[in-house]
Amino acid sequence: EYVIIGGEIVDRGHATVDIEDRGYQFGDGVYEVIRVYNGKMFTAREHLIRLQESAEKISIQIPYQPTELEEMLKGLIDKNNLSNGIIYMQFTRGESPRNHAFPHNVAPTFVAYTRKVDRPVSSMQEGVKAIFIDDIRWLRCDIKSLNLLGNLLAKQKAVEAGCFEAIQHRGDIVTEGSSSNVAIVKNGTVITHPANNLILNGITRQKVKQVCEQNKIPFEEKEFTIEDVLHADEVFLSGTTVEVTPIVEVEEKKISGGTPGQVTKKLQQLIMDEIV
Ligand code: PDD
């Protein structure tokens, strides 16, 4: 397996990062996960633009243009002969003696690697279970930061409850999953949290929005509550790894009769059509 480090493709065993890299010590960095279907990245440009934006929000200067990065990532996918899976990449603020304040004149550390993973076919077909959990994260969830402790604690609670995902909420308002966005369907309208500082504006979420608009499926970005989830016609997750996954049970209460809903299935199909 090959990886990218310092702008070069090297054997994974030869890639090292200093123990005082700020990503390792502080989670001081940003990342992206892009899906690879049949050897090609899906919505690469959108992910790379978001990576740039996340970096800018924390004053990390990425030394590559999105098009340059895309070429480097393509090179790695080819080198590893990856046909279906993901490519992960992160930029940290770099290596520097530990100090909370930003260092001067330090180059960001760039790392990327690929992993072969299958599409989540069975959960997409059968649906998954979820729990509710207090959203205890910070107020800049729009940044795709390496600091994921809040997300990890939420996901772990879900796993311990025998569920797939944790639906986070601030007060009564549902924000997003631990590593996915959440949407409900009510009377034919798809409703999801507005893209503000409280959620990551998922690329898959934006794809869902786009295919809804193209296919005259009503789509609204507005707040919805825990009660709305429990009384929704359908509930689904969207994300790079989960694609569009139906939620068929929340806190042991069945949603849409415990089977994936029609709108959710339609959206899965419409997004599938784009992956060619
Ligand atoms: N997570 N919200 C959060 C908190 C996420 O971590 C993710 C993705 C999403 C969905 O975003 P997108 O559609 O752009 O993948 C929403 C990635 C896949 C991860 O951390 O593995």
Residues whose N, C-alpha, C, O or C-beta is under 5 A from the ligand:
A	BS01	PDD	V33 E176 G177 S178 S179 S180 N181 L200 N201 G202 I203 T204 R205 S238 G239 T240 T241
